[in-house]
Amino acid sequence: MKNTIPSVFALTLAAPFIASAATPADTLVIAQSIDDANSFDPADGFELTSVQAFTNLYQRLVQSDPQNPTDLQPTLATQWQPGSDNRSMTFTLREGAKFASGNPLRPEDVIFSLSRVIKLNLDPSFILSQLGWTKDNVDAQLKKIDDQHVQISWSANVSPTYVLSLLAAPVSSIVDEKTVMANEKQGDFGNKWLAQHSAGSGPYQIRKYIPHEVVLFSANPSSPGGAPKLKNVLIKNVPEPAARRLLLEQGDADIARNLGADQMASLKDKAGVKTLAVPMASLYYIQFNIDANPELKNPALWEASRYLFDYKGIANDLLKGQFQVHQSFLPEGFLGALNDNPFTYDPEKAKAILKKAGLTHVSFKLSTSNQPPYLDIAQALQASFAKGGIKVEVEPGISSEVATRVKAHQYQATLNAWGADYFDPNTNAAAFAYNPEDGSKTLAWRSNWHIPELNKQTLAATAESDKAKRVELYQKMQREVLQSSPYVIGMQARNLVALRDNLKGYVQGINPDMVYYSQVTK
């Protein structure tokens, strides 16, 4: 039988010009923007498109259960045993596991994969460097016991429970050392080659990648998790949300991702289409620079601002369900997340709080991106704060320039978004509730908020092994930040996705890497 891959490319590239074209029966066709993709190397790629691909191309020692993400399940490891020193774990590797190349999984592959992250020192490497690993000591922290066992050690004061969370992150994907090193160039550990290829054991492998056009995955029948249901996944670059919607509506795409509220509204009652609004680990918040002026340092202003954020009006009316109200620093779906939303829009209550504190004629400048939805939200906040007697001057700018000013403490307040870097509550606690005074540019640092007690609590939570106790610690921190902090956390974003109603088995979770294609049928 002839290879059908070229015809898949021809069909999907021509799709915009064909009315009601059906996608191939063995191929999942996805319309989204892939212009952000920089690298498909798990030690390097930190963009949305790359991260969404990693779980389908690679496996980790342990991974989140797709149906219950807070539970970790054995993947390339079948079991693990913490050391008596509480600073090491020994993993038993899955017997008979192979990479897509046919090479067997070895302890050497685990050691190579984790150490190259530290030695390359690219964007995602900070996730593993939390273990105290450096390019000078990482080799001593990773040890082959025998052909089925590998020991991982660390020097940081963190628990095995926390280490498992980090080892479940995409950056901890296990790559095939023999294949990667066969493509090494000038000591780059295969980084340039892996940018456009794959060397994993996941259900798919990269068959072809044309930057800014398409990326094609083909099935890896020998994947330790089992062969995928469909032979191909083709992700087509369609930068405009309206064009994605049209391709889906015509049947030229099976999934349209990252749609806007208008596109979702127009698809709601379309025959053959179903829509999903999946909560994302992305929080939208106001942040004050408390050293910018005395008013911004006053906790009464922080409290009043919590009653001047028109949560429901912005989430439901302005942004039409693209967001949900959420006021704590852990997103819904994370271990220990508080889903209480005690604050409501109440300008009269805000006025009373300001009056009692002697705050009159309050004003501040709000820096934010000039792109939607930031500017839309900022303008709505300008109106809602005005009803409480606070004048807000919106200062829109290019996202990168706004971020630079915030990191330089050259701002009064900012409207921004924070996304989780890995699926553990520390990813947000270490941003909102941690300012170690060591130059780490956490959100607390950017606010000039000095919090020695919260610092201690954040560190204690990463050192705690008991799941219930960790939940208790994180919920205590969230309550403290919720009640008195220079942040007003208002909303959690939703990922708006539409798909043809003949698709079954598609799973998309809260974190960007939680996109699962292997069980999809059509």
N, C-alpha and C positions, 0 to 999 in steps of 0.2 A: 504494500500500500504506500502511496506517495506521501511525503511529509506535507502536512496541510498548513504549516506555520505561515508561509508566505501569503496564502490566501486569506488567513486571518488578518494579517497586516493590511492587505489590499482592501478587504471589506471595511475594516474599522477606519482606515484613513479616508475612505471614500464616503463614509456614513453621512456626513452633513449634506451630501448632494443626492442622497437616495431617499425617496419617500418610503416610509414604513418598512425599512429593511429589518429582517430578523437577525439577531445575533446568532453565531454558530452554537449548536447544541452542546458542544463540549468546551465552550469558552465563556468565561465570565468577563463581560466588557463593562468597564467603569469609566465614567466621565468625571474628571476633577482637574484642578490645576496641579501640575507637577513642576512648575517653574522654580519652586523653592529647592528642589532636590540638588544637593551638592555632592553627596557620597552615599553609597550603599554599603560602606564598610561600617560595621556596628561599633568600631572603636572611634569613628569619626562622625558619621551621620547623626545630626541632631535636629534636622528639619522635619516638618510634619510628614511629608511624603515618604522620606526614608524610614522614620520611626514606625509608620503604619505598615511598612513592608517587612520589618525585621522578624516578627513572630511567624510569618509565613515562610521565611527563607532560612531561619536559624532556630536552634533550640538552646535553652540554658540548662544548667543542672537542675534547677527547680523553676517552675513557672506558676503564675496565677491560674486558678481554675476558671475557665471562660464563663461558667455559670455562677460562680461565687468567688469573685476576684480576691477577697481578703484571705482566702485559703490557698496556701501554696501546695502544689502537687509535684510528685517526683516526675522528672522528665528524662534528662540524660543521666541523672543519678537515680538509683532506686531507693537508697536510704542514706542517712547521714548520722554521725555520732559526734556530739560535742566533746572536746577534750576536757580533762579534769581541771585544766588551767583557765577554762572559760575564755581562752584566746585562740582556739583552734577547732576545726571540724574535719573529720575524715569522711569522705564521700565514696560510696560504692557505685561504680559506673554500670550502666545498663549493659548486660551481656549481649553481644551480637549486634550492638548499635553500629550503624555505618553512616558515613557522609554520602552526599549525592554522587560523589566521585567513585564510590565503592570502597574507599579507604575506611578501615575500622576505627572506631573511636578509641583513643588511648589516653592515659593520664597526661602524656606529653602534650596532647592537644589542649587539654584544660589549662595546663601550666602556660603554654604558649599564648593562648587566647587572653588570659587575664593579665599576664605580664606585658604583652604588647600594648594593651590599653595604657598602662602607666608609662611605658617607655616612649610611646608616640606622643603622649601628653596633649591630646587634642580635646575639643570642647567637652565631650561627656566624661573625660577621665576623672573629674572631681568626684564623681559618684563612688569610684573605688578608692580614690586617694583618702577618703574619709577613714579608711581602715588603717591609716598610718603608713601606707605603701608609698615608696618613692622608687625612682629608677635605680637607685643604689641598693635598696634593700628588698625589692619585690621578689627577686629570685630565691632569696633565703626563706621567704614566707610561703612558697609553693613547693610541695615535695611529693614525688611519686613514692608510694608505699610498695605497690606491686602492680601487675598488669591491670587490675580491676579497682585499685584504690588510690586516691589522691588526697593529700592533707593540705588544707588551707589554713594559714595562721595570720594573726594580725596583732598589732601593738596598741591600737586605740582602745579606749575604755568603752567598748560597745559590746552588746550581748550577741550570742549566736543567732537569736531571733532577728535582730536588726541586720546582721550580716546576710542572712538568708534573703531578706527583702532586697538588699543590694545585688545579690547574685541572681535575682529574678529580673533585674532590669535589662533592657536591650543591650546595653554596653557590655554585659557579661555573657553575651552569646558566644557559643563555642564554635570556633572555626577550624577547618581542616588544615593543620600545619603544613602537611606535605604539599598540598595544592597551592596554598598561599605562598610558601617560600619558593616554590618553583617559579613564581611570578614576581619575586622581589626585585626591586630596582634600587640600586645605590643605598642599601640599608634601610629601606622604607617599610620593612615588614609586610610587603605586598599591598600597602595602602593605596597606591595609584591604581593597581589592577582591581582591587576590591571595590573601588569607587563605582565601577560599572559592571562588576561580576559578583557572583556569590560562591561561597565555599562552605555551605552549612549542611545540616541534617534535617532541615524543616520540610514541610510537605511540598514546597515549591523551590525552584531554583531560577535565577535570572537566565532567560534564554537570549533576550535581546534588549538593549537599552539605547534609545535615540534621544539624547537630551532635548527637552522642550517639545517632544513629540509623543513618544510612547515608551512604556516599559512592559515587556512581556515576560511573564513567569510560566514555566512549564512544570508539569508534575514531577515529583521525586517519588516514584513508586516504592522505593526502599526506605522511606523515612521511618524512623523508629516509632513514630506516632501513628503510622499507617498511611497508605496512599490516599491522596485527596480524591474527592468525588469527581471533580472536573479536571480535564487535561491541561487547560490553560487559564490564566488570568491576564487580561490585557487592560492596562490602565492608560487611558488616552488623555493627553493634555488638552483641556478645554478651559481656558482662562475665565470666560464669562459665565456667571451663574445662569443667566437666561438661556444661553446656548446649551448648557448641561441639561436644563429642564426640557428643552425642545428635543434633544436626542433621546432622553428617557421616554418622553411622551410618544415619540414616533416609533419606539421600539428599537432604536439604533444603539441604545445602551441599556444594560441591566440595572445599573446603580448610578445615581447622580449624587455626588457628595458635596458637602459645604455649600448648600443652597442658601438663599436669603429667605426672609419671611414672606416676601411677595411671591417668590417662586413656589414656596410650599403652599401658600393659600390657593394659588391657581391650580395646583395638582391635587388638592384635597379630595375632590369629587370626580377625578378622572378615572375612567374605566381602565383596568389593567395595571393600576399604580397604587402603591401603598407608601405612606410617609412615616418617618420615625423622627422623634426629637429626643436624642440621646444625651443625658447630662454629661458634661465635660468637666475635667479637673481644671477649670479656668474661672477665676474669681475676678470680678470687677469691683473696684474700691476707690475711695478718696483717701489720700494720704497727706498729712500735714507735715511741713518742715517746722518743727516746734521752736527752732532757734531763729526763724526768720523774723518774728516779732512777738512781743509778750502775749498778745491775744491768742496766737496760735498755740501757745504753750499752756493755755488755761484749760484744764479738763472740762470746765463748763461748756466751752465751745465745742469740744469733742462730743459731749453728751447732747447738746442742742442739735448738732449736725446729724445725729442719728434720727432725729425726728423731722428733719428737713429733706431727707432723701425720699423721694416719692417712689418707693419700691415697686408697688403694684402698677402704678401708672406708667412707669418706664418699662417694666418687664412685659406687661400684658397689653397695654394700649400702644405705646410708642414703638416697641420692638416686637409686638405681635407674637409672643410666645417663644421668641428666640432665646430668652433667658428665663430663669426662675429665681424667685426671691430666695436669697441665702445670705446669712449675716455672720457666720463663723468662719475661721480661717482654714478649717479642713472642709474640702468639698464633700457634698453628699456622695456616699459610695466608698469613702475612705474609712479605714479602721478608726473608730473613736470619733467620727464626725458628729458634731452637735447639729441637729436639724431644727433647733428652736429658733424662731424668728420673733424675738420679743418687741422689736421696735416697729412702729407704724408711722406713717406720715401724719404729723400733728404740729402745724405751725404755731398754734397758740401755746402749746406746751413748751415748744422751743423758745418762744418769746419770754415765757415765765422763767425758764432756766437762765437765759441771758440776763434778764433784769435782776434776778437774785444775785448774780455774780458781778453785777455792775458793768456788764459789757454792753456798750451802746455804740451805734454807728460802726458796727463790725464790717470789715470788707477784706477780701483776699483775692489774689490772682490764682486762677486754676489753669495749670498747664496741661495740655493733652494733645494727642495725635489729631491731625486734621483729617483723618480717615474715619469712615463709618465703622463701627457704631459709636466710637469715642466722642466725636464732635456732637452727634445727635444727643447722646446722654449728657454731655457737659452743658449743652444749651438748655436741656430740660431741668438740670440741677440749678442752673442760673435762675430760672423762673421759680422753682420750688423753694430755694433758699431766700429769694426776695420776699416771699410771703411770710417768712419768719424774721424779716428785718435785716438780713445779711446780704450785702452786695457782693456778688461774685463776678469778677472780670475774667472771661474765658480767653486764654492765650493758646490758640491752636498752633501746631508746628509739625514739621516732619518728625516721624516717630523716633528716628535715631537721634535727632537733635534734642528732643524732649528728654529722652533717656540720658543723654550726656549731661544735660543741665541738672537733672535730678541726682545723678551720681556725684555731681560736683557741689551739691547742696545749694544750687543757684535757682531756687524756686520757693514759692510759698505753700502751694498745694498742687497736687497732681491727681488726675483721674487716669487710672491705669488698669492693667489686667495682669494676673499672676497665674502661670500654669505650672503644674507639678512636673518635676524632672524625673521622678521615679515613684513607684507605687508603695509609698510608706509615709505615715503621717509626719515623719521628720522633715520631709521635703518642704512642707509649708511651715512647720513649727520653727525650723531653722531660718526662715525668712521673716515671719511676722513676730516671733517671740524670742529672738536671739540676737544679741549685739555684743560679741565677745571682746570688743575694744582692740582687736588685733588687725584692723583694716579690712576685715571681711565686709563686703558691701551688701549686707543684708538689707531688707526693707526697714528694719528697726534702725540700722545705721544711717540709712538715707533720711530717716525722720529725725535723726539726732536724739533718739529715745534711749535713755540709759536704764537698763532693766536687769540688774545683777541677780535678782531672785528668779525671774523668768529664765535667765541664762542657765541657772542651776537646774531648774525643772526640765528644760529642754535636754540637757546632757543626761539627767537621770533617766529620762524616758528612753534614750537610745541604749542605756546600759541595762535596762530592765528586760528580763526574759519572759516573765509571766504576761500573757496576752491581756488578761483582765486588768492587771495593774497598769499596763501601758495605756489601755483605754481610759482608765481613771485619771492618769497623769495628763493625758492630752485633753480630756474634757475639762479638767480643772484649768489648764492654761487657756483653753478657748473661752471659758467663762470670764476669766480675768481680762483678756484682750477685748472681748465683746462689750464688757461694761465700761472699761476705761483704757483707751489707747488712742493714739493719733491716727487711727484708721477708721473709716466707715465702710465696712464691707457690705455691699448691697445685693449683688446678684451672682449667680452661677450660670455660665453659658451652656447652651444646648447645641449639639451638633445636629444640624438639619440634613437628613438623608432621605432620599426617595428611591424606591426600587420597584421593579416589575413584580406584580403579585404572583407570578409563577415561581419565584425564587423561594427556596426553603433552606434553612440551616445557616443563614448569614448571622454572625454575631459581631457586635461592635460594643465595646465597653467604655468605661469612663476615661481611661488613660489612652493617649494616642497609639501606643503599641498594641492595644487590645482590639485588634481588627483580625478576624479569623475567617479565612476563605476555604479552609480544607473540607468543611462539611456541606458546602453549598451545592445544591442541586437545582435543576430547572427543567 
